[in-house]
Amino acid sequence: MPSHTAIHIRGKSFVIEPLDRNGIVYVNCQPVSQRNLQNGDFINIGSTQFTFGTKDV
């Protein structure tokens, strides 16, 4: 199964970036090549949409 995007942990931040150079990832309706994610960000990859969130532990 192909991978379209990755979310990496960098320090205390979460960073999203597309893995496919021709793929487009949208965060809050804006195309991104790399972006720090915040709680509540809306992510669109193709026809799939989800909301990013973290949980305090």
PQR file of N, CA, C, O and H, with PARSE charges and radii, in Angstrom:
ATOM      1  N   MET A   1       0.845  -1.174   0.000 -0.4000 1.5000
ATOM      2  CA  MET A   1       0.000   0.000   0.000 -0.0000 2.0000
ATOM      3  C   MET A   1       0.894   1.241   0.000  0.5500 1.7000
ATOM      4  O   MET A   1       1.823   1.316   0.804 -0.5500 1.4000
ATOM      5  N   PRO A   2       0.645   2.203  -0.866 -0.5600 1.5000
ATOM      6  CA  PRO A   2       1.503   3.387  -0.947  0.2800 2.0000
ATOM      7  C   PRO A   2       1.335   4.309   0.256  0.5500 1.7000
ATOM      8  O   PRO A   2       0.270   4.362   0.871 -0.5500 1.4000
ATOM      9  N   SER A   3       2.386   5.020   0.574 -0.4000 1.5000
ATOM     10  CA  SER A   3       2.353   6.037   1.636 -0.0000 2.0000
ATOM     11  C   SER A   3       2.295   7.401   0.991  0.5500 1.7000
ATOM     12  O   SER A   3       3.069   7.694   0.079 -0.5500 1.4000
ATOM     13  H   SER A   3       3.252   4.977   0.074  0.4000 1.0000
ATOM     14  N   HIS A   4       1.384   8.240   1.456 -0.4000 1.5000
ATOM     15  CA  HIS A   4       1.190   9.546   0.850 -0.0000 2.0000
ATOM     16  C   HIS A   4       1.791  10.685   1.663  0.5500 1.7000
ATOM     17  O   HIS A   4       2.222  11.696   1.109 -0.5500 1.4000
ATOM     18  H   HIS A   4       0.756   8.002   2.197  0.4000 1.0000
ATOM     19  N   THR A   5       1.815  10.516   2.966 -0.4000 1.5000
ATOM     20  CA  THR A   5       2.320  11.582   3.821 -0.0000 2.0000
ATOM     21  C   THR A   5       2.905  10.976   5.092  0.5500 1.7000
ATOM     22  O   THR A   5       2.687   9.804   5.400 -0.5500 1.4000
ATOM     23  H   THR A   5       1.465   9.695   3.417  0.4000 1.0000
ATOM     24  N   ALA A   6       3.645  11.795   5.815 -0.4000 1.5000
ATOM     25  CA  ALA A   6       4.218  11.364   7.090 -0.0000 2.0000
ATOM     26  C   ALA A   6       4.036  12.467   8.111  0.5500 1.7000
ATOM     27  O   ALA A   6       4.061  13.653   7.782 -0.5500 1.4000
ATOM     28  H   ALA A   6       3.822  12.747   5.565  0.4000 1.0000
ATOM     29  N   ILE A   7       3.855  12.061   9.345 -0.4000 1.5000
ATOM     30  CA  ILE A   7       3.846  13.004  10.460 -0.0000 2.0000
ATOM     31  C   ILE A   7       5.003  12.601  11.361  0.5500 1.7000
ATOM     32  O   ILE A   7       5.058  11.480  11.867 -0.5500 1.4000
ATOM     33  H   ILE A   7       3.834  11.098   9.613  0.4000 1.0000
ATOM     34  N   HIS A   8       5.920  13.534  11.549 -0.4000 1.5000
ATOM     35  CA  HIS A   8       7.125  13.289  12.341 -0.0000 2.0000
ATOM     36  C   HIS A   8       7.035  14.060  13.650  0.5500 1.7000
ATOM     37  O   HIS A   8       6.427  15.129  13.714 -0.5500 1.4000
ATOM     38  H   HIS A   8       5.875  14.444  11.138  0.4000 1.0000
ATOM     39  N   ILE A   9       7.644  13.508  14.687 -0.4000 1.5000
ATOM     40  CA  ILE A   9       7.790  14.234  15.948 -0.0000 2.0000
ATOM     41  C   ILE A   9       9.164  14.865  15.946  0.5500 1.7000
ATOM     42  O   ILE A   9      10.178  14.180  15.808 -0.5500 1.4000
ATOM     43  H   ILE A   9       8.138  12.640  14.635  0.4000 1.0000
ATOM     44  N   ARG A  10       9.188  16.178  16.099 -0.4000 1.5000
ATOM     45  CA  ARG A  10      10.458  16.927  16.171 -0.0000 2.0000
ATOM     46  C   ARG A  10      10.441  17.761  17.435  0.5500 1.7000
ATOM     47  O   ARG A  10       9.799  18.809  17.507 -0.5500 1.4000
ATOM     48  H   ARG A  10       8.364  16.734  16.210  0.4000 1.0000
ATOM     49  N   GLY A  11      11.161  17.269  18.429 -0.4000 1.5000
ATOM     50  CA  GLY A  11      11.116  17.927  19.728 -0.0000 2.0000
ATOM     51  C   GLY A  11       9.732  17.767  20.314  0.5500 1.7000
ATOM     52  O   GLY A  11       9.275  16.645  20.531 -0.5500 1.4000
ATOM     53  H   GLY A  11      11.682  16.417  18.371  0.4000 1.0000
ATOM     54  N   LYS A  12       9.051  18.888  20.576 -0.4000 1.5000
ATOM     55  CA  LYS A  12       7.679  18.858  21.090 -0.0000 2.0000
ATOM     56  C   LYS A  12       6.666  19.176  20.003  0.5500 1.7000
ATOM     57  O   LYS A  12       5.491  19.398  20.293 -0.5500 1.4000
ATOM     58  H   LYS A  12       9.422  19.799  20.400  0.4000 1.0000
ATOM     59  N   SER A  13       7.118  19.199  18.741 -0.4000 1.5000
ATOM     60  CA  SER A  13       6.237  19.539  17.622 -0.0000 2.0000
ATOM     61  C   SER A  13       5.961  18.319  16.755  0.5500 1.7000
ATOM     62  O   SER A  13       6.746  17.372  16.711 -0.5500 1.4000
ATOM     63  H   SER A  13       8.072  19.019  18.506  0.4000 1.0000
ATOM     64  N   PHE A  14       4.838  18.365  16.074 -0.4000 1.5000
ATOM     65  CA  PHE A  14       4.481  17.367  15.074 -0.0000 2.0000
ATOM     66  C   PHE A  14       4.505  18.054  13.718  0.5500 1.7000
ATOM     67  O   PHE A  14       3.893  19.106  13.538 -0.5500 1.4000
ATOM     68  H   PHE A  14       4.200  19.134  16.110  0.4000 1.0000
ATOM     69  N   VAL A  15       5.213  17.459  12.762 -0.4000 1.5000
ATOM     70  CA  VAL A  15       5.396  18.064  11.439 -0.0000 2.0000
ATOM     71  C   VAL A  15       4.838  17.113  10.389  0.5500 1.7000
ATOM     72  O   VAL A  15       5.155  15.923  10.384 -0.5500 1.4000
ATOM     73  H   VAL A  15       5.710  16.604  12.907  0.4000 1.0000
ATOM     74  N   ILE A  16       4.003  17.647   9.498 -0.4000 1.5000
ATOM     75  CA  ILE A  16       3.440  16.846   8.409 -0.0000 2.0000
ATOM     76  C   ILE A  16       4.155  17.212   7.117  0.5500 1.7000
ATOM     77  O   ILE A  16       4.474  18.377   6.879 -0.5500 1.4000
ATOM     78  H   ILE A  16       3.745  18.613   9.501  0.4000 1.0000
ATOM     79  N   GLU A  17       4.403  16.199   6.281 -0.4000 1.5000
ATOM     80  CA  GLU A  17       4.985  16.460   4.975 -0.0000 2.0000
ATOM     81  C   GLU A  17       4.560  15.370   3.996  0.5500 1.7000
ATOM     82  O   GLU A  17       4.489  14.198   4.367 -0.5500 1.4000
ATOM     83  H   GLU A  17       4.144  15.253   6.475  0.4000 1.0000
ATOM     84  N   PRO A  18       4.276  15.747   2.746 -0.5600 1.5000
ATOM     85  CA  PRO A  18       3.930  14.741   1.741  0.2800 2.0000
ATOM     86  C   PRO A  18       5.150  13.896   1.406  0.5500 1.7000
ATOM     87  O   PRO A  18       6.274  14.399   1.392 -0.5500 1.4000
ATOM     88  N   LEU A  19       4.931  12.613   1.138 -0.4000 1.5000
ATOM     89  CA  LEU A  19       6.012  11.714   0.722 -0.0000 2.0000
ATOM     90  C   LEU A  19       6.084  11.594  -0.789  0.5500 1.7000
ATOM     91  O   LEU A  19       7.141  11.284  -1.338 -0.5500 1.4000
ATOM     92  H   LEU A  19       4.018  12.205   1.150  0.4000 1.0000
ATOM     93  N   ASP A  20       4.977  11.835  -1.460 -0.4000 1.5000
ATOM     94  CA  ASP A  20       4.890  11.765  -2.915 -0.0000 2.0000
ATOM     95  C   ASP A  20       5.051  13.183  -3.463  0.5500 1.7000
ATOM     96  O   ASP A  20       4.245  14.057  -3.146 -0.5500 1.4000
ATOM     97  H   ASP A  20       4.118  12.087  -1.014  0.4000 1.0000
ATOM     98  N   ARG A  21       6.060  13.419  -4.266 -0.4000 1.5000
ATOM     99  CA  ARG A  21       6.323  14.765  -4.792 -0.0000 2.0000
ATOM    100  C   ARG A  21       5.148  15.327  -5.588  0.5500 1.7000
ATOM    101  O   ARG A  21       4.985  16.544  -5.675 -0.5500 1.4000
ATOM    102  H   ARG A  21       6.715  12.708  -4.524  0.4000 1.0000
ATOM    103  N   ASN A  22       4.330  14.448  -6.170 -0.4000 1.5000
ATOM    104  CA  ASN A  22       3.182  14.898  -6.936 -0.0000 2.0000
ATOM    105  C   ASN A  22       1.916  14.981  -6.095  0.5500 1.7000
ATOM    106  O   ASN A  22       0.891  15.487  -6.553 -0.5500 1.4000
ATOM    107  H   ASN A  22       4.463  13.460  -6.099  0.4000 1.0000
ATOM    108  N   GLY A  23       1.987  14.484  -4.865 -0.4000 1.5000
ATOM    109  CA  GLY A  23       0.822  14.506  -3.988 -0.0000 2.0000
ATOM    110  C   GLY A  23       0.671  15.857  -3.314  0.5500 1.7000
ATOM    111  O   GLY A  23       1.643  16.581  -3.102 -0.5500 1.4000
ATOM    112  H   GLY A  23       2.819  14.073  -4.492  0.4000 1.0000
ATOM    113  N   ILE A  24      -0.561  16.175  -2.987 -0.4000 1.5000
ATOM    114  CA  ILE A  24      -0.834  17.431  -2.299 -0.0000 2.0000
ATOM    115  C   ILE A  24      -1.513  17.109  -0.984  0.5500 1.7000
ATOM    116  O   ILE A  24      -2.480  16.348  -0.936 -0.5500 1.4000
ATOM    117  H   ILE A  24      -1.351  15.587  -3.160  0.4000 1.0000
ATOM    118  N   VAL A  25      -0.999  17.694   0.076 -0.4000 1.5000
ATOM    119  CA  VAL A  25      -1.592  17.579   1.398 -0.0000 2.0000
ATOM    120  C   VAL A  25      -2.086  18.965   1.779  0.5500 1.7000
ATOM    121  O   VAL A  25      -1.376  19.959   1.624 -0.5500 1.4000
ATOM    122  H   VAL A  25      -0.214  18.312   0.037  0.4000 1.0000
ATOM    123  N   TYR A  26      -3.312  19.014   2.280 -0.4000 1.5000
ATOM    124  CA  TYR A  26      -3.899  20.290   2.703 -0.0000 2.0000
ATOM    125  C   TYR A  26      -4.047  20.291   4.212  0.5500 1.7000
ATOM    126  O   TYR A  26      -4.492  19.307   4.804 -0.5500 1.4000
ATOM    127  H   TYR A  26      -3.888  18.207   2.406  0.4000 1.0000
ATOM    128  N   VAL A  27      -3.670  21.401   4.832 -0.4000 1.5000
ATOM    129  CA  VAL A  27      -3.907  21.612   6.252 -0.0000 2.0000
ATOM    130  C   VAL A  27      -4.726  22.886   6.354  0.5500 1.7000
ATOM    131  O   VAL A  27      -4.298  23.956   5.921 -0.5500 1.4000
ATOM    132  H   VAL A  27      -3.308  22.200   4.351  0.4000 1.0000
ATOM    133  N   ASN A  28      -5.903  22.755   6.928 -0.4000 1.5000
ATOM    134  CA  ASN A  28      -6.837  23.890   7.032 -0.0000 2.0000
ATOM    135  C   ASN A  28      -7.078  24.524   5.672  0.5500 1.7000
ATOM    136  O   ASN A  28      -7.073  25.748   5.537 -0.5500 1.4000
ATOM    137  H   ASN A  28      -6.251  21.886   7.280  0.4000 1.0000
ATOM    138  N   CYS A  29      -7.289  23.685   4.665 -0.4000 1.5000
ATOM    139  CA  CYS A  29      -7.615  24.085   3.272 -0.0000 2.0000
ATOM    140  C   CYS A  29      -6.459  24.750   2.533  0.5500 1.7000
ATOM    141  O   CYS A  29      -6.668  25.308   1.456 -0.5500 1.4000
ATOM    142  H   CYS A  29      -7.294  22.691   4.774  0.4000 1.0000
ATOM    143  N   GLN A  30      -5.253  24.708   3.079 -0.4000 1.5000
ATOM    144  CA  GLN A  30      -4.082  25.297   2.429 -0.0000 2.0000
ATOM    145  C   GLN A  30      -3.112  24.189   2.038  0.5500 1.7000
ATOM    146  O   GLN A  30      -2.783  23.345   2.872 -0.5500 1.4000
ATOM    147  H   GLN A  30      -5.083  24.255   3.954  0.4000 1.0000
ATOM    148  N   PRO A  31      -2.642  24.169   0.774 -0.5600 1.5000
ATOM    149  CA  PRO A  31      -1.648  23.157   0.406  0.2800 2.0000
ATOM    150  C   PRO A  31      -0.333  23.403   1.147  0.5500 1.7000
ATOM    151  O   PRO A  31       0.092  24.546   1.310 -0.5500 1.4000
ATOM    152  N   VAL A  32       0.302  22.323   1.590 -0.4000 1.5000
ATOM    153  CA  VAL A  32       1.548  22.466   2.349 -0.0000 2.0000
ATOM    154  C   VAL A  32       2.605  21.524   1.808  0.5500 1.7000
ATOM    155  O   VAL A  32       2.290  20.447   1.299 -0.5500 1.4000
ATOM    156  H   VAL A  32      -0.044  21.394   1.458  0.4000 1.0000
ATOM    157  N   SER A  33       3.857  21.932   1.919 -0.4000 1.5000
ATOM    158  CA  SER A  33       4.964  21.047   1.614 -0.0000 2.0000
ATOM    159  C   SER A  33       5.577  20.526   2.913  0.5500 1.7000
ATOM    160  O   SER A  33       6.194  19.461   2.939 -0.5500 1.4000
ATOM    161  H   SER A  33       4.112  22.807   2.332  0.4000 1.0000
ATOM    162  N   GLN A  34       5.398  21.292   3.986 -0.4000 1.5000
ATOM    163  CA  GLN A  34       5.818  20.891   5.330 -0.0000 2.0000
ATOM    164  C   GLN A  34       5.209  21.900   6.286  0.5500 1.7000
ATOM    165  O   GLN A  34       5.188  23.098   6.005 -0.5500 1.4000
ATOM    166  H   GLN A  34       4.896  22.157   3.964  0.4000 1.0000
ATOM    167  N   ARG A  35       4.712  21.414   7.416 -0.4000 1.5000
ATOM    168  CA  ARG A  35       4.059  22.344   8.342 -0.0000 2.0000
ATOM    169  C   ARG A  35       3.987  21.727   9.731  0.5500 1.7000
ATOM    170  O   ARG A  35       3.774  20.524   9.881 -0.5500 1.4000
ATOM    171  H   ARG A  35       4.729  20.441   7.644  0.4000 1.0000
ATOM    172  N   ASN A  36       4.171  22.574  10.751 -0.4000 1.5000
ATOM    173  CA  ASN A  36       3.939  22.149  12.129 -0.0000 2.0000
ATOM    174  C   ASN A  36       2.437  22.053  12.341  0.5500 1.7000
ATOM    175  O   ASN A  36       1.688  22.937  11.925 -0.5500 1.4000
ATOM    176  H   ASN A  36       4.344  23.551  10.629  0.4000 1.0000
ATOM    177  N   LEU A  37       1.997  20.980  12.988 -0.4000 1.5000
ATOM    178  CA  LEU A  37       0.581  20.773  13.242 -0.0000 2.0000
ATOM    179  C   LEU A  37       0.198  21.267  14.627  0.5500 1.7000
ATOM    180  O   LEU A  37       0.984  21.213  15.574 -0.5500 1.4000
ATOM    181  H   LEU A  37       2.605  20.262  13.326  0.4000 1.0000
ATOM    182  N   GLN A  38      -1.032  21.749  14.714 -0.4000 1.5000
ATOM    183  CA  GLN A  38      -1.599  22.205  15.983 -0.0000 2.0000
ATOM    184  C   GLN A  38      -2.873  21.400  16.255  0.5500 1.7000
ATOM    185  O   GLN A  38      -3.494  20.892  15.322 -0.5500 1.4000
ATOM    186  H   GLN A  38      -1.671  21.793  13.945  0.4000 1.0000
ATOM    187  N   ASN A  39      -3.257  21.285  17.507 -0.4000 1.5000
ATOM    188  CA  ASN A  39      -4.514  20.622  17.844 -0.0000 2.0000
ATOM    189  C   ASN A  39      -5.652  21.252  17.066  0.5500 1.7000
ATOM    190  O   ASN A  39      -5.777  22.475  17.021 -0.5500 1.4000
ATOM    191  H   ASN A  39      -2.753  21.699  18.265  0.4000 1.0000
ATOM    192  N   GLY A  40      -6.481  20.420  16.455 -0.4000 1.5000
ATOM    193  CA  GLY A  40      -7.642  20.914  15.734 -0.0000 2.0000
ATOM    194  C   GLY A  40      -7.411  21.201  14.267  0.5500 1.7000
ATOM    195  O   GLY A  40      -8.358  21.552  13.563 -0.5500 1.4000
ATOM    196  H   GLY A  40      -6.379  19.426  16.492  0.4000 1.0000
ATOM    197  N   ASP A  41      -6.173  21.065  13.771 -0.4000 1.5000
ATOM    198  CA  ASP A  41      -5.925  21.276  12.340 -0.0000 2.0000
ATOM    199  C   ASP A  41      -6.692  20.233  11.530  0.5500 1.7000
ATOM    200  O   ASP A  41      -6.739  19.061  11.901 -0.5500 1.4000
ATOM    201  H   ASP A  41      -5.404  20.780  14.343  0.4000 1.0000
ATOM    202  N   PHE A  42      -7.293  20.670  10.419 -0.4000 1.5000
ATOM    203  CA  PHE A  42      -7.969  19.769   9.490 -0.0000 2.0000
ATOM    204  C   PHE A  42      -6.978  19.363   8.406  0.5500 1.7000
ATOM    205  O   PHE A  42      -6.349  20.223   7.789 -0.5500 1.4000
ATOM    206  H   PHE A  42      -7.255  21.622  10.118  0.4000 1.0000
ATOM    207  N   ILE A  43      -6.835  18.073   8.171 -0.4000 1.5000
ATOM    208  CA  ILE A  43      -5.886  17.550   7.188 -0.0000 2.0000
ATOM    209  C   ILE A  43      -6.672  16.832   6.100  0.5500 1.7000
ATOM    210  O   ILE A  43      -7.523  15.990   6.389 -0.5500 1.4000
ATOM    211  H   ILE A  43      -7.347  17.374   8.672  0.4000 1.0000
ATOM    212  N   ASN A  44      -6.380  17.171   4.842 -0.4000 1.5000
ATOM    213  CA  ASN A  44      -6.981  16.502   3.691 -0.0000 2.0000
ATOM    214  C   ASN A  44      -5.880  15.858   2.878  0.5500 1.7000
ATOM    215  O   ASN A  44      -4.913  16.515   2.491 -0.5500 1.4000
ATOM    216  H   ASN A  44      -5.689  17.854   4.607  0.4000 1.0000
ATOM    217  N   ILE A  45      -6.033  14.551   2.618 -0.4000 1.5000
ATOM    218  CA  ILE A  45      -5.132  13.796   1.763 -0.0000 2.0000
ATOM    219  C   ILE A  45      -6.035  13.054   0.779  0.5500 1.7000
ATOM    220  O   ILE A  45      -6.725  12.109   1.162 -0.5500 1.4000
ATOM    221  H   ILE A  45      -6.818  14.017   2.933  0.4000 1.0000
ATOM    222  N   GLY A  46      -6.033  13.472  -0.469 -0.4000 1.5000
ATOM    223  CA  GLY A  46      -6.954  12.893  -1.442 -0.0000 2.0000
ATOM    224  C   GLY A  46      -8.376  13.158  -0.998  0.5500 1.7000
ATOM    225  O   GLY A  46      -8.734  14.304  -0.729 -0.5500 1.4000
ATOM    226  H   GLY A  46      -5.473  14.240  -0.780  0.4000 1.0000
ATOM    227  N   SER A  47      -9.188  12.128  -0.918 -0.4000 1.5000
ATOM    228  CA  SER A  47     -10.585  12.291  -0.511 -0.0000 2.0000
ATOM    229  C   SER A  47     -10.786  12.042   0.990  0.5500 1.7000
ATOM    230  O   SER A  47     -11.919  12.010   1.470 -0.5500 1.4000
ATOM    231  H   SER A  47      -8.897  11.197  -1.137  0.4000 1.0000
ATOM    232  N   THR A  48      -9.686  11.867   1.725 -0.4000 1.5000
ATOM    233  CA  THR A  48      -9.771  11.593   3.160 -0.0000 2.0000
ATOM    234  C   THR A  48      -9.505  12.859   3.961  0.5500 1.7000
ATOM    235  O   THR A  48      -8.537  13.574   3.701 -0.5500 1.4000
ATOM    236  H   THR A  48      -8.765  11.893   1.335  0.4000 1.0000
ATOM    237  N   GLN A  49     -10.375  13.137   4.946 -0.4000 1.5000
ATOM    238  CA  GLN A  49     -10.191  14.292   5.813 -0.0000 2.0000
ATOM    239  C   GLN A  49     -10.223  13.819   7.260  0.5500 1.7000
ATOM    240  O   GLN A  49     -11.051  12.989   7.637 -0.5500 1.4000
ATOM    241  H   GLN A  49     -11.162  12.556   5.157  0.4000 1.0000
ATOM    242  N   PHE A  50      -9.303  14.363   8.071 -0.4000 1.5000
ATOM    243  CA  PHE A  50      -9.333  14.070   9.489 -0.0000 2.0000
ATOM    244  C   PHE A  50      -8.824  15.268  10.263  0.5500 1.7000
ATOM    245  O   PHE A  50      -8.238  16.189   9.694 -0.5500 1.4000
ATOM    246  H   PHE A  50      -8.631  15.037   7.765  0.4000 1.0000
ATOM    247  N   THR A  51      -9.052  15.246  11.563 -0.4000 1.5000
ATOM    248  CA  THR A  51      -8.634  16.327  12.445 -0.0000 2.0000
ATOM    249  C   THR A  51      -7.466  15.829  13.280  0.5500 1.7000
ATOM    250  O   THR A  51      -7.513  14.738  13.848 -0.5500 1.4000
ATOM    251  H   THR A  51      -9.527  14.497  12.025  0.4000 1.0000
ATOM    252  N   PHE A  52      -6.405  16.650  13.347 -0.4000 1.5000
ATOM    253  CA  PHE A  52      -5.221  16.306  14.113 -0.0000 2.0000
ATOM    254  C   PHE A  52      -5.437  16.726  15.557  0.5500 1.7000
ATOM    255  O   PHE A  52      -5.970  17.803  15.824 -0.5500 1.4000
ATOM    256  H   PHE A  52      -6.367  17.536  12.885  0.4000 1.0000
ATOM    257  N   GLY A  53      -5.022  15.876  16.487 -0.4000 1.5000
ATOM    258  CA  GLY A  53      -5.101  16.223  17.899 -0.0000 2.0000
ATOM    259  C   GLY A  53      -4.082  15.425  18.699  0.5500 1.7000
ATOM    260  O   GLY A  53      -3.689  14.322  18.317 -0.5500 1.4000
ATOM    261  H   GLY A  53      -4.589  15.001  16.271  0.4000 1.0000
ATOM    262  N   THR A  54      -3.671  16.000  19.802 -0.4000 1.5000
ATOM    263  CA  THR A  54      -2.764  15.318  20.715 -0.0000 2.0000
ATOM    264  C   THR A  54      -3.464  15.182  22.066  0.5500 1.7000
ATOM    265  O   THR A  54      -4.426  15.888  22.368 -0.5500 1.4000
ATOM    266  H   THR A  54      -3.990  16.896  20.111  0.4000 1.0000
ATOM    267  N   LYS A  55      -2.959  14.274  22.845 -0.4000 1.5000
ATOM    268  CA  LYS A  55      -3.533  14.024  24.152 -0.0000 2.0000
ATOM    269  C   LYS A  55      -2.445  14.182  25.197  0.5500 1.7000
ATOM    270  O   LYS A  55      -1.372  13.593  25.064 -0.5500 1.4000
ATOM    271  H   LYS A  55      -2.177  13.701  22.600  0.4000 1.0000
ATOM    272  N   ASP A  56      -2.705  14.970  26.239 -0.4000 1.5000
ATOM    273  CA  ASP A  56      -1.743  15.122  27.320 -0.0000 2.0000
ATOM    274  C   ASP A  56      -1.660  13.819  28.100  0.5500 1.7000
ATOM    275  O   ASP A  56      -2.674  13.200  28.424 -0.5500 1.4000
ATOM    276  H   ASP A  56      -3.576  15.449  26.347  0.4000 1.0000
ATOM    277  N   VAL A  57      -0.422  13.417  28.396 -0.4000 1.5000
ATOM    278  CA  VAL A  57      -0.237  12.195  29.178 -0.0000 2.0000
ATOM    279  C   VAL A  57       0.558  12.489  30.419  0.5500 1.7000
ATOM    280  O   VAL A  57       0.821  11.584  31.212 -0.5500 1.4000
ATOM    281  H   VAL A  57       0.401  13.920  28.134  0.4000 1.0000
TER
END
